[in-house]
Amino acid sequence: MSPARRGPEQRIHNRIQVLRVERGMSRVGLARAVEVNPQTIGALERGDHYPSLDLAMRICEVFDLPVEAVFSRQPFVPLSAQVYRG
């Protein structure tokens, strides 16, 4: 579903790009692994599109992480802020 139709109060944040880059995976590679078009991965990373539950689960399986580690209703805190909090 489109974020514009859903509204800003129900935004879904994700860590797809960070996880993908961390693992040295291209958008094309992730798209092949979850059987979608590479443009879909780009739209998800930009927040232009939200995944279906099935697609979210397939993405989480690729990264071997639970859904809440990849997707959230709250913005993710940057790792640098978590590690170097004063």
Summary of the structure (lengths in Angstrom):
residues: 86
radius of gyration: 13.1
end to end distance: 38.7
largest distance: 42.5
contacts: 198
relative contact order: 0.19
helix: 59%
strand: 5%
